[in-house]
Amino acid sequence: MKKNKISKNWVNKQRRDIFVRQSKVDGYRARSAYKLIEIDKKFKIFKGGMFVLDIGAAPGSWSQYASKVVKNGKVISIDLKSMEEIKDTIQIKGDFTDPSIQKKIKDYFNKDLDVVMSDMAVNTTGIKNLDAIQTGELCKEAMIFSKDVISQNGFFISKIFMGSTFNEIVALGKKIFKEVKVFKPQSSRKDSKESFIICKIIR
Ligand SMILES: C[S@@+](CC[C@H](N)C(=O)[O-])C[C@H]1O[C@@H](n2cnc3c(N)ncnc32)[C@H](O)[C@@H]1O
């Protein structure tokens, strides 16, 4: 398919998408917000006063939602890209896999985080299995990192792609956490291999 035909199709798809339209009404920067909202509805994650780390946060819709629901809590957002400010959140521009950034976050929170959530995804190559493997590596790194920063009853949420690394990621989740669930929200596009892993309580 030609490039301008692909982008026309994309524009039409966006116009028809109810979550894109709703995000404009609700003031969210991306339709992704509704995936987190559905996760929260189903797993009852967020409460007032919580400390939350949002990894791969740009353009910021997950952080927007989190900062609304954790009134008087704290949200720290990190991304490779810069983001427009979000009220009551602290933003870090950088690579989450950089050990010096991870150390800073560990020292700052010292096992006080209630939720670590990651919607990190690499720039897609179009080769679905390769994209799944690379995004899976980011998920595993965030999961291992969580073990040292979240409280005993904390939550870990991450995007994963169904693919060859899926079983490995679930197995790692079960080593670190007592409860591990996989959930595909209605707002996640049907033709996407994306799903979310929701883990609870450190072993
Ligand atoms: C799907 S977007 C996140 C959307 C976001 N949850 C929202 O609701 O607005 C994925 C993000 O992951 C970020 N990302 C990918 N690799 C990263 C890394 N190593 N460190 C930090 N951010 C990363 C990308 O820059 C991109 O902005």
The ligand as a MOL file (V3000), in Angstrom:
LIG
                    3D

  0  0  0     0  0            999 V3000
M  V30 BEGIN CTAB
M  V30 COUNTS 27 29 0 0 0
M  V30 BEGIN ATOM
M  V30 1 C 2.5690 4.1800 23.9270 0
M  V30 2 S 3.5730 5.5310 24.4060 0 CHG=1
M  V30 3 C 2.9650 5.8590 26.0280 0
M  V30 4 C 1.6120 6.5450 26.0820 0
M  V30 5 C 1.2820 7.0210 27.4770 0
M  V30 6 N 1.0020 5.9220 28.3750 0
M  V30 7 C 0.0770 7.9480 27.5000 0
M  V30 8 O -0.9410 7.5390 28.0300 0
M  V30 9 O 0.1880 9.0830 27.0360 0 CHG=-1
M  V30 10 C 5.0970 4.7320 24.7040 0
M  V30 11 C 6.1930 5.6430 25.2310 0
M  V30 12 O 7.2860 4.8360 25.7030 0
M  V30 13 C 8.4450 5.6560 25.6250 0
M  V30 14 N 9.6570 4.8610 25.8140 0
M  V30 15 C 10.1150 3.8470 25.0230 0
M  V30 16 N 11.2780 3.3790 25.4910 0
M  V30 17 C 11.5780 4.1060 26.6160 0
M  V30 18 C 12.6660 4.1000 27.5470 0
M  V30 19 N 13.6810 3.2410 27.4190 0
M  V30 20 N 12.6500 4.9880 28.5690 0
M  V30 21 C 11.6210 5.8670 28.6910 0
M  V30 22 N 10.5640 5.9180 27.8500 0
M  V30 23 C 10.5410 5.0570 26.8190 0
M  V30 24 C 8.3070 6.2920 24.2500 0
M  V30 25 O 9.1180 7.4370 24.1420 0
M  V30 26 C 6.7970 6.5870 24.1770 0
M  V30 27 O 6.5210 7.9180 24.5010 0
M  V30 END ATOM
M  V30 BEGIN BOND
M  V30 1 1 1 2
M  V30 2 1 2 3
M  V30 3 1 2 10
M  V30 4 1 3 4
M  V30 5 1 4 5
M  V30 6 1 5 6
M  V30 7 1 5 7
M  V30 8 2 7 8
M  V30 9 1 7 9
M  V30 10 1 10 11
M  V30 11 1 11 12
M  V30 12 1 11 26
M  V30 13 1 12 13
M  V30 14 1 13 14
M  V30 15 1 13 24
M  V30 16 1 14 15
M  V30 17 1 14 23
M  V30 18 2 15 16
M  V30 19 1 16 17
M  V30 20 1 17 18
M  V30 21 2 17 23
M  V30 22 1 18 19
M  V30 23 2 18 20
M  V30 24 1 20 21
M  V30 25 2 21 22
M  V30 26 1 22 23
M  V30 27 1 24 25
M  V30 28 1 24 26
M  V30 29 1 26 27
M  V30 END BOND
M  V30 END CTAB
M  END
